[in-house]
Amino acid sequence: MRFKDVFSIIGPAMIGPSSSHTAGAARIGFAVRQLLGEQPLTARIELFGSFADTYAGHGTDFALVGGLLGLAPDDPGLPESMAEAARLGMAIDLLPSKGVPMHPNTARISARTARSEVVATAASIGGGNIEIQEIDGFEVKMSCAYPTIVLVHLDRQGIVASISAVLTRHSLNIANMQVKRSGRFGETLTVLELDDNWNDGLLAELTAVPDMRSVRTISLEMKRK
């Protein structure tokens, strides 16, 4: 876990009541929105552990939906996010589950637009920090504390070298890298956590790498609307 300043340790600026159940939940929703690339039309939200037990009292429901709407944890509109989602025509299906999660504050969100969809499982691990554990069936471990690029591509010899070459041309250093294969020569998910942020030129070059299927990004530096 990377802490950038003392406020990352004592807790984030947020709408309460809980950094784990509210601030962390908002960041989970926002990360899923970024993976999707736009505001979802539908979202199926499964809650596990203490999220399932106390979501209404602790604001986990409106925080997750607020994140999907693009709201920051300290946005004063966060408590009204359920009503705002309904006004915008976003269909929300909230399902408390009896399943046993890896972490007690866990949500699985299946979100969809007319053009894309994503299924992600994430946990709120304290102090507003989160960990994404699964994306579209690929097991990962992402803190989202760094600017993060999520790639889906075919598994072939040399493609990781091609990706690294693009980053080198843009003078970007990899803080952490994960490569998850569905099978030899099948689809692969590669997570790049970077020391510095990307630019549009970098993303365009990654998209043009042969056998690249998708390029998605996550940055939790949210600004209040």
SULTAKA-V47945 format. One record per residue. N is the residue number from 1. RES is the residue in one small letter. D_CENTER is the distance of its C-alpha to the mean C-alpha in whole Angstrom. Layout:
n->{N/N}
res->{RES/RES}
d_center->{D_CENTER/D_CENTER}
This chain:
n->{1/2/3/4/5/6/7/8/9/10/11/12/13/14/15/16/17/18/19/20/21/22/23/24/25/26/27/28/29/30/31/32/33/34/35/36/37/38/39/40/41/42/43/44/45/46/47/48/49/50/51/52/53/54/55/56/57/58/59/60/61/62/63/64/65/66/67/68/69/70/71/72/73/74/75/76/77/78/79/80/81/82/83/84/85/86/87/88/89/90/91/92/93/94/95/96/97/98/99/100/101/102/103/104/105/106/107/108/109/110/111/112/113/114/115/116/117/118/119/120/121/122/123/124/125/126/127/128/129/130/131/132/133/134/135/136/137/138/139/140/141/142/143/144/145/146/147/148/149/150/151/152/153/154/155/156/157/158/159/160/161/162/163/164/165/166/167/168/169/170/171/172/173/174/175/176/177/178/179/180/181/182/183/184/185/186/187/188/189/190/191/192/193/194/195/196/197/198/199/200/201/202/203/204/205/206/207/208/209/210/211/212/213/214/215/216/217/218/219/220/221/222/223/224/225}
res->{m/r/f/k/d/v/f/s/i/i/g/p/a/m/i/g/p/s/s/s/h/t/a/g/a/a/r/i/g/f/a/v/r/q/l/l/g/e/q/p/l/t/a/r/i/e/l/f/g/s/f/a/d/t/y/a/g/h/g/t/d/f/a/l/v/g/g/l/l/g/l/a/p/d/d/p/g/l/p/e/s/m/a/e/a/a/r/l/g/m/a/i/d/l/l/p/s/k/g/v/p/m/h/p/n/t/a/r/i/s/a/r/t/a/r/s/e/v/v/a/t/a/a/s/i/g/g/g/n/i/e/i/q/e/i/d/g/f/e/v/k/m/s/c/a/y/p/t/i/v/l/v/h/l/d/r/q/g/i/v/a/s/i/s/a/v/l/t/r/h/s/l/n/i/a/n/m/q/v/k/r/s/g/r/f/g/e/t/l/t/v/l/e/l/d/d/n/w/n/d/g/l/l/a/e/l/t/a/v/p/d/m/r/s/v/r/t/i/s/l/e/m/k/r/k}
d_center->{16/17/18/19/22/23/21/18/21/22/19/18/19/18/20/21/22/19/17/15/16/15/14/11/11/10/7/6/7/6/3/4/7/7/6/9/11/12/13/13/17/16/14/15/14/15/16/17/19/20/17/20/23/22/19/22/24/21/19/16/16/17/14/11/13/13/10/10/13/12/14/13/14/18/18/22/21/18/20/22/18/20/23/21/19/22/24/22/22/19/19/18/19/18/19/20/21/23/21/21/18/17/16/18/15/13/11/11/10/12/12/14/16/19/18/15/13/10/10/7/9/8/10/11/14/16/17/13/12/9/8/6/10/10/9/12/14/14/13/11/11/9/9/7/11/12/11/9/11/10/13/15/19/22/23/26/28/28/24/23/26/25/21/23/26/23/22/25/27/24/25/21/21/19/18/16/16/15/17/17/20/20/24/26/26/24/20/18/14/14/12/13/13/15/18/18/16/17/19/20/22/20/18/21/23/20/20/24/24/26/24/20/19/15/14/10/9/6/8/8/12/12/16/18/19}
